[in-house]
């Protein structure tokens, strides 16, 4: 069995969204793309909400103020999905209904 270890701290330089994925450009030159389905709040967000983000901690993470969502560079590199419960997501989605 192998274990993933992060040997150096990478920071996020840019964020972009494709139809069903989010891509981040890291300061070491890598681009990592993961499915939006890994982050349900981003998946259910409008394009305008997705594009309204802030790089936090000098690029250590991304914060979406309209969605109350945060993703760390380390989490993306490690392949960690959102751990939000279905109950929490359901309540959040209900609040978004007009």
C-alpha positions as CSV (number, residue, x, y, z in Angstrom):
1,X,0.0,0.0,0.0
2,X,1.3,3.5,-0.8
3,X,0.5,6.7,1.0
4,X,0.3,10.1,-0.6
5,X,2.4,12.7,1.1
6,X,2.7,16.3,0.2
7,X,6.4,17.1,0.0
8,X,6.1,20.8,-0.6
9,X,3.5,23.4,0.0
10,X,1.9,24.5,-3.3
11,X,-0.3,27.5,-3.8
12,X,-3.1,28.1,-6.2
13,X,-2.5,30.8,-8.8
14,X,-5.6,30.5,-11.0
15,X,-9.0,28.9,-10.9
16,X,-11.2,28.1,-13.9
17,X,-14.3,26.1,-14.5
18,X,-15.1,23.8,-17.4
19,X,-18.6,22.4,-18.0
20,X,-18.4,19.7,-15.3
21,X,-15.0,20.3,-13.6
22,X,-12.9,22.8,-11.7
23,X,-9.2,23.3,-12.6
24,X,-6.6,25.0,-10.5
25,X,-3.1,26.1,-11.7
26,X,-0.5,25.6,-9.0
27,X,2.6,27.7,-8.5
28,X,4.8,24.7,-9.4
29,X,3.3,24.6,-12.9
30,X,0.8,21.7,-12.4
31,X,-2.9,22.0,-13.3
32,X,-5.2,19.8,-11.4
33,X,-8.7,19.2,-12.6
34,X,-11.4,17.5,-10.5
35,X,-15.1,16.9,-11.1
36,X,-17.5,19.6,-9.8
37,X,-19.6,16.7,-8.4
38,X,-16.9,16.4,-5.7
39,X,-18.1,19.8,-4.4
40,X,-21.9,19.8,-4.4
41,X,-22.2,23.5,-3.6
42,X,-20.1,24.4,-6.6
43,X,-22.0,21.9,-8.7
44,X,-25.3,23.5,-7.8
45,X,-24.0,27.1,-8.1
46,X,-24.5,29.5,-11.0
47,X,-21.6,30.4,-13.1
48,X,-21.6,33.9,-11.6
49,X,-21.4,32.3,-8.1
50,X,-18.6,30.0,-9.1
51,X,-16.6,32.9,-10.6
52,X,-17.0,35.0,-7.4
53,X,-14.2,33.5,-5.4
54,X,-11.2,34.7,-3.4
55,X,-7.8,33.1,-3.1
56,X,-7.1,32.9,0.7
57,X,-3.9,32.5,2.6
58,X,-1.7,33.6,-0.3
59,X,-3.2,30.9,-2.5
60,X,-3.4,28.1,0.1
61,X,-7.1,27.8,-0.6
62,X,-10.2,29.2,-2.3
63,X,-13.2,30.8,-0.7
64,X,-16.6,31.3,-2.3
65,X,-18.4,33.9,-0.1
66,X,-21.8,33.5,-1.8
67,X,-21.7,29.7,-1.3
68,X,-20.0,29.5,2.1
69,X,-17.5,27.0,0.5
70,X,-13.8,26.6,1.0
71,X,-11.3,24.3,-0.7
72,X,-7.7,24.0,0.2
73,X,-4.8,23.5,-2.3
74,X,-3.7,20.5,-0.2
75,X,-7.2,19.0,-0.4
76,X,-7.3,19.3,-4.2
77,X,-3.8,17.8,-4.5
78,X,-4.8,14.9,-2.2
79,X,-8.0,14.3,-4.0
80,X,-10.3,15.1,-1.1
81,X,-14.0,15.5,-1.9
82,X,-16.4,17.6,0.1
83,X,-17.4,16.0,3.3
84,X,-20.7,17.9,3.7
85,X,-23.5,15.6,4.8
86,X,-26.5,15.1,2.6
87,X,-28.7,16.6,5.3
88,X,-26.6,19.8,5.4
89,X,-26.6,20.0,1.6
90,X,-30.3,19.5,1.4
91,X,-30.9,22.4,3.9
92,X,-28.5,24.6,2.0
93,X,-30.3,23.8,-1.3
94,X,-33.7,24.5,0.3
95,X,-32.5,28.0,1.4
96,X,-31.6,28.7,-2.3
97,X,-35.1,28.1,-3.6
98,X,-37.0,31.3,-4.4
